Amino acid sequence: MPWGEIRAAATDEAARAHTFLEEIFQPLQRAEQRRWARAYLRGLLHVSGRKTPRRMARAEALPPAAAQSLHQFINASPWDWEPVRRRLASQVAASTTPYAWTVAELTIPKRGEHSVGVHRRLDPATGLIVNCQRALGLFLAAGAHCYPLDWSLVLGGAWNRDPRRRLRARVPETETARSDGSHVLELAGGVVTRPRLPGVPWILDLTRCDDASRVLDGLARLRLDVVCEVGRGQVVRTGNRSPTVITVGELMEGRYARQPHAVPRQAAAGPSRALVHTYAGTVRLPRRGSSLDDAPAAYRVLRLPGPHGCRPDRYWITSLTDRSVEDVMTALRGRVAVRTAVAALREHFGVLDFEGRSFPGWHHHMTLVSAAYAFRHLPRGSVLTPMTPEPAAPAGAAG
């Protein structure tokens, strides 16, 4: 590419970044904070390897003191990340065609024990004990990408009972140890209260969730459509007059009527078709509370047999009872997209590179990482919409 075109492209990206950040970071009251936000975002986008404040300052040819200023902006500056994330979510929703919400787990390896939320746990992927932070991210799937829009840091152990450690890391009193399912419902409740965000289905993997029934019940109370993968031991209820409580594994492998559906899928060897089985009727969750007893949500159960018996069968529960099986299975591409997005955040956007130890600092870093991902992947022709205050959600919308 000729030098003139390179300079023009660089100038265009700088102008886009300035416009993008002025809109997204408008809640930051001080111009100096917005200036450091731009510098940090440029570092996340352009610095190779570990994206630390020192390397960002060096790459931007900033004075030596700039590294400390970037560190201060992330770790000590008292700006509120929640309004920034709300503006980011509104811009992504307005600039794309979303088709699903999903939640993904992120494990962040750490040395030492002082970074907020760090603990030792068994990594299911490797079978090894790792020292890490653990987070759940809220993603909006749109087109070929899955945009990170909100984050929840999972606390537990000493972080729930050691007041000195919590004070040093500036953990708010409202942040306590709770299950993954509680984090998911909190993220979903935040979306429901915002009328500008799309009402697309929630595509979740609940196979390792200890309280999957509670999550499904909570999402039903929020009036959200779901396509959730569950373990074969997930309990459901069939029939109305004399209901039977049964697991989805027993339901799909026993004497109950099932319907086969051939749906297209993309395999390594090229396009093919998979045979998905559905239960002929609908099921409901066992009754858990009075508010849903009158009209509990109805679900369809789907089963995808393991190929050639070498892998376990997979099961899904979905509230999309009026959609074709092909439409439901197509929505599951959101789970593939979120895995790709998490890998990109690890490799290219510095999601693992936060050097501070505080709770606010961690959320500041994750907010900038989310903004950098959105800036890189939003359609280049999309126009940022000036955000006005959102209308209030209907009473009771958050359940």
FILO-681334 format. One record per atom (N, C-alpha, C): x, y, z. Coordinates in steps of 0.1 Angstrom, whole numbers, plus 5000, padded with zeros to 4 digits. Layout:
REM residues N
XYZ/...
This chain:
REM residues 399
500849885000/500050005000/500950125000/500650224991/501450344991/501450425004/502450495007/502550565020/501450665022/500950725011/499850825013/498550755017/498350625012/497150555016/497250505030/498450475035/498750425048/498450545058/498950665055/498650775063/497150815064/496550805052/495050835052/494250735060/494650605059/493950505067/494150525082/495450565086/495750595100/494950715105/494850815097/494050935100/492650905102/492050815093/490650775094/490350705106/491250605110/491050525122/491150615134/492150715134/492250805146/490950885147/490350935136/489151005137/487950925142/487950795137/486850705142/486950685157/488250655161/488450625175/488050745184/488350865179/488050985187/486551005188/485850985177/484350995177/483750885186/484250765184/483750645192/483850675207/485050715211/485350725225/484650855231/484550955223/483751075228/482351035231/481750945223/480350905225/480250805237/481150705236/481050595246/481450645260/482450735261/482950775274/482450915277/481350955271/480751085275/480351095290/480050985297/479750995311/480951035319/482151025314/483351075321/483351225321/483251285332/483051435333/484351515329/485551455331/486751535329/487351505315/487751605308/488451585295/489751505297/490451515308/491651445310/491351295311/490251255317/489951115318/489651055304/488851135296/488651085282/489851075274/490851165276/492151165269/492851035273/492950995285/493650875289/492850745284/491550765284/490750645278/491150625264/491250735256/491750715242/493050655241/494050695250/495350645249/495350495253/494550455263/494450315267/493850235256/492750285250/492150205239/493150185228/493850285224/494850275213/495950165217/496350165230/497250065234/496649925233/495449905237/494749775235/494649725221/494549825212/494349795198/495649765191/496749835195/497949835186/499149775193/499249765206/500449715212/500349555211/501549505207/501549355206/502149295219/501749175221/502249105234/501449165245/502049165257/501349205269/500949355268/499749395271/499249525270/499249595283/500449635288/500649705301/500749855298/500449935309/500550085307/501950125303/502950055307/504350095303/504550075288/504049965283/504249935269/503350015260/502150055266/501250145258/501950285257/502450335268/503150465267/504250465258/505050355258/506250345249/505750345234/504750265231/504250255218/503750385212/503150465221/502550595217/503550705218/504850675221/505850775222/505450885232/504850845243/504450935253/505550965264/505551065271/506551095281/506550975291/507750955298/507850845308/506750845319/506350965323/505350975333/503950925328/503750905315/502450865310/502050725315/503050645316/502750505321/502050505334/502550595343/501950605357/500550665356/500450765346/499150825345/498050725340/498450635330/497550535325/497250435336/498250395344/497950305356/497050375365/497150505368/496350575377/494950585371/494750605358/493450615352/492650485354/493350375353/492650245354/492450205368/493450225377/493350165391/492850265401/493050395400/492750485411/491650585407/491550625394/490550725390/489150675394/488350755400/487050705405/485850715395/486150685382/485050695373/484150575373/482850585370/481950485371/481850405358/482150285358/482150205345/480750165341/479750165349/478450115345/477750205334/477750345336/477150425325/477950405312/479250385312/480050365300/479550235293/479450125301/478949995295/477550015290/476750085296/475350105291/475350175277/476150275276/476250345263/476850255252/477850175256/478450075247/477449975242/476649925251/475649825248/474649885238/474150005241/473250075232/473750095218/475050135218/475650155204/475750025197/476249925203/476349795196/475049745191/473949755200/472649705196/472149795184/472449925184/471850005173/472649995160/473949945161/474749945149/474849805143/474149705149/474249565144/472849505143/472749385139/471449305139/471649185148/471349205161/471549105171/470648985169/471048865173/470148745173/470248675186/471148695195/471148625207/471948695218/471548675231/472448705242/473048575247/474248585252/474848465258/475848505269/476248415277/477148445288/478248345287/479548385289/480748305288/481548315300/482248205303/483148205315/484548245310/485248325318/486648365315/487548335327/488548255325/489548225336/490848305333/491248385343/492448475341/493548425350/494548355345/495648315354/496348425361/496748405373/497348515381/498448445390/499548535393/500548495403/500148565416/500548505427/500248565440/498748555444/498448625455/497148605460/496448735463/496948845459/496448975463/495549045452/495549005440/494649055430/493249015434/492349115432/490949095436/490348965430/489748885439/489048765434/489948645431/491248655433/492148545429/492048435439/492048315433/491848195442/492448075434/492547965441/492947835434/491747755432/491747695419/490547615416/490947515405/490147415403/490447315393/489947365380/490747365370/490447405356/489747285349/488447285346/487847175340/488447145326/489047245319/489547215306/490847135306/491647165316/492947095317/493146995328/492246995338/492346905349/493346945359/493947075358/494947115367/494447225377/495147235388/494847335398/495547465393/494747575392/495347695387/495047805397/495847905397/495648025405/495148135396/493948185398/493248265388/492148355394/491748445385/490548515387/489548445378/488248455381/487248395373/486048495371/485648505359/484648605356/483548545346/482448605346/481348575336/481148705328/481148685315/480848805306/479548795299/478848905297/477648915290/478048955275/477548875265/477848895251/476548915243/476648995233/475549015224/476048965210/475348855205/475748795192/475048865181/475848915171/475348985160/476248965148/475648905137/476448875126/477448775129/478748805125/479848705127/480548725140/480048825148/480848855161/479948845173/480548835184/479848835197/480548945206/479749045209/480349165216/480249155231/481349175238/481349175253/480749305257/479749305266/479049425270/479049445285/479149345293/479149355307/479949245313/480449265326/481249165332/480849155347/481049025352/480749005366/481948915372/482548965382/483748895388/483248805399/483548675398/483048575407/483948575419/483448605431/484148605444/483748485452/484648445461/484348335470/485548315480/485348215489/486348185498/486748305507/488048335507/488548445516/487948575512/487648595499/487148715494/485648745499/485048645505/483748665510/483748695525/484848655532/484848655547/486048735553/486948785545/488148855550/487949005548/487549075558/487249225556/488449305552/489649265557/490849335554/491249325540/491149205535/491449175520/490449255511/489149255515/488149325507/488349475507/488749525519/489049665520/490249705511/491249635512/492449665504/492149665489/491249575484/490949565470/489749645467/489149725476/488049815474/486849735468/486549625474/485349545470/484149605477/483049645469/481849695476/481149595485/480449645495/479749555504/478749475497/478149525486/477149455479/477649335471/478949325469/479549215462/479849105471/479148995470/479348875479/479448755470/479848645477/479948515470/478548465466/478348425454/477048375449/477348275438/476348205434/476448105424/476548165410/477148085401/477148135387/475748165382/474748085386/473348115382/472848245386/473248285399/472848425403/473548535395/474748515391/475448615382/474648625369/474248505363/473548505350/472248585352/471548555362/470248625364/470348775367/471448805373/471748955375/472049025362/472848955354/473149015340/471849025332/471048915333/469748915325/468849025330/468749045343/467849145349/468249285344/469549305343/470049435339/469649465324/469649365316/469249385302/467749415301/466949345309/465449355309/465049495312/465749565321/465449695326/465749805315/466349765304/466749865294/465949845281/464949925279/464049895267/464749905254/465949975253/466649995240/467349865236/467649775245/468349655242/467449555236/467949465227/467049375219/466549265228/465249225225/464649115232/464848985225/466148945221/466448825214/466648715224/466648585220/466748475229/468048475236/468048405248/469248385256/469748235253/470948225248/471548105244/472648065255/472347975263/473247945275/473647795275/474847775281/475247645284/475147625300/474247545304/473947525318/474447385323/475247315315/475547185318/476447175330/477147275334/478047275346/477447365357/476247405355/475547495365/474847415375/475147435388/474547345398/473047385400/472647505397/471347545399/470647585386/470747495376/470247515362/468647535363/467947465371/466547475372/466147615378/466947665387/466747805393/466947905382/467947885374/468247985363/467147985353/466647865349/465547865339/464347925345/464047895358/462947955364/463048105365/464248155368/464448305369/464248375355/464848305345/464648365332/463248365327/462448265331/461048255328/460348375335/460648405347/460048515355/460348645348/461548655341/461848775334/461248775320/460448675317/459748665304/460748665292/461848585294/462848585283/462748445276/462948445263/463048325255/464448265257/464548135258/465848075260/466047955251/467347925249/467747795243/468947755252/468747665261/469747635271/470147485270/471447465269/471947325270/472047285284/471547165287/471447115301/472046975301/472346925313/472846785315/471646685314/472046565311/470946465309/470146445322/470646485334/469946465346/469046585349/468846685340/467946795343/466546745344/465846785355/464546735358/463446825352/462446765346/461346835340/460046765344/458946825340/457646765344/456746755331/456246635329/455346615317/453946595322/453046625313/451646605316/451046715325/449746725326/449046835333/448246775345/447346685342/446446635352/447146545362/447946455357/448846375366/450246375362/450946485365/452246515360/453346415364/454246385356/455346295358/456646375359/457446355370/458746425371/459746325365/460546375356/461546285349/462746365344/463846295342/465046365337/464946375321/465546475315/465546485301/466146355294/467146295301/467746175296/466846065295/466046045306/465045935306/463945965296/463546095295/462546135286/462846105271/464046135267/464446115253/465045985250/465145895260/465645765257/464745655261/463545685266/462545585271/461445565261/460345535266/459145495257/458345615252/458745735255/458045855251/458145885236/457145935231/457145965216/458146075213/458946045203/459946145198/459846165183/460246285179/460246315165/461646345160/462046285149/463446315143/463346435134/464446515133/464546625124/465946635119/466046635106/467346655100/467646805098/468746845104/469046995103/470447005098/470747115090/472047125084/473147165095/474347125094/475447165102/476647175094/477647255099/478947275093/479947195100/480447095093/481547005099/482847035092/483946975098/485246995092/485346945078/484646835075/484646785062/483746855052/482946955057/482047025048/480647015054/479747085047/478347085052/477746945052/476946915063/476246785064/474946815071/474346705075/473046715082/473146635095/472546685106/472546615118/471046575121/470946465128/469546415132/469246455146/468446555148/468046595161/466646545165/466546495177/465246435182/464646535191/463246545190/462546625200/461446545206/461146575219/460046515226/458746565219/457746475217/456646505209/455746615215/455846625229/455046735236/455846835241/455346915251/456147015258/456246965273/457247025279/457446995293/457447125301/457447115314/457447225323/458447195334/458947295341/459847275352/458947235364/459547155373/458847135386/458447265393/457347265399/456847395405/457747435416/458147565415/459147615425/458647735433/457547795429/456947915436/455647945431/454948025439/453548055436/453348145424/454348235421/454048325410/453948265396/454548145395/454448085382/453547965382/452947935393/452147815394/450947815385/450347935382/449147945374/449447915360/450547965355/450847945340/452347925339/452947805344/454347785342/454747775328/456047815325/456447825311/456547685305/456247675293/456347545285/457647545277/458247425277/459547405270/459447295260/460347295250/460547185241/461947125245/462046995244/463346925247/463946875234/465246895232/465846855220/467046765224/467346665216/468546575219/469246555206/470646575207/471546555196/472346435200/472146315193/472946195197/474446225194/475346165203/476746175201/477146105188/478046155180/478446095168/479045955170/478345855164/478845715164/479045665179/478345725188/478345675202/479645705209/480545785202/481845815209/481845935218/480746015217/480546125226/479246125232/479046185244/477746185251/476746255243/475446215244/474346295238/474346425244/473746525237/473546665242/472046695242/471646775252/470246805254/470146955256/468947005250/468647145251/467147155256/466947265264/465547305267/465347445261/464247455254/464047585248/462547625250/462347755252/461047815252/460447845239/461247835228/460847865215/460047745209/458947725215/458047605211/457347625198/457347755193/456647785180/457647795169/458947775171/459947785161/460247645155/460747645143/461147515138/462447465145/462747335145/463947285151/465147345144/465047365131/466247415124/466547565129/465447645131/465647775136/466347775150/465847685159/466447675172/467847635171/468247535163/469647495162/470447595156/469947675147/470647785141/471047885151/470147915160/470448015171/471647975179/471947845179/473147795187/474447845182/474447905170/475747955165/476348065174/475448115183/475948215192/476948155202/476848035205/477747965214/479147945208/479047925195/480347915187/480948055186/480148155183/480648285182/481248335195/480748305206/481248355219/482548295222/482748165218/484048105221/485148175212/484748205200/485748275191/486048415197/485048485202/485248615208/486148605220/485948515229/486748495241/488248475237/488448385227/489748365222/490448495217/489648575209/490148695204/490548795215/489648805226/489948885237/491248845244/491548715245/492748675251/493948705242/493848685229/495048695220/495348835216/494248915214/494449045207/494049165215/493349155226/492749275232/493149285247/494049205252/494649225265/493749195277/492749105275/491749075286/492449015298/493648955296/494348885307/495348975313/495549095308/496749175311/496549285322/495449275329/495349375340/496349355351/497049465354/498149455364/497749505378/496649565380/496249615393/495649505402/495249545413/494749455423/493349485428/492749605424/491549645430/490349605421/489149605428/487949575421/487549675411/487549805414/487249905404/488249905393/489549885396/490549875385/490249765375/489849645380/489549535372/488349565362/487349625368/486149665360/486549775350/487349865353/487849975344/488549905332/489449815335/490249745324/489249665315/488349595321/487449515313/486549595304/486149715309/485349805302/486049855289/487349895291/488149935280/488349825270/488649705275/488749585266/487549565257/486349575264/485049565256/484949675246/485249795249/485149905240/486149885228/487349835231/488349805220/487749705210/487249595216/486649485207/485549545199/484649625205/483549675197/484049775186/485049855190/485549945180/486149875168/486849765170/487449685160/486449615151/485349565157/484449475149/483149545145/482749655150/481549715145/481649745131/480549735123/480649765109/481249905106/482149915097/482850045096/481950155091/480950115084/479950215079/478950265089/478950195100/477850235110/478150365116/477050445118/477150575124/476750575138/477550625147/477250635161/476050725163/475150675171/473950745174/474050815187/473950955187/473951025200/472950965210/473450935222/472550865231/471850965240/470550955241/469751035251/469350935262/468950995274/468550905285/467550805281/467650685285/466750575282/465450595289/464350555282/463050555289/463050445300/462250475310/462250375321/461550245317/462050135322/461350005319/460049995326/459149915320/457749895326/457949845340/457049885349/457049835363/457049685363/457949635371/458049485373/458749415362/459449485353/460149425341/461249345346/461849375357/463049295361/462649185371/461349155371/460949035379/460949065394/
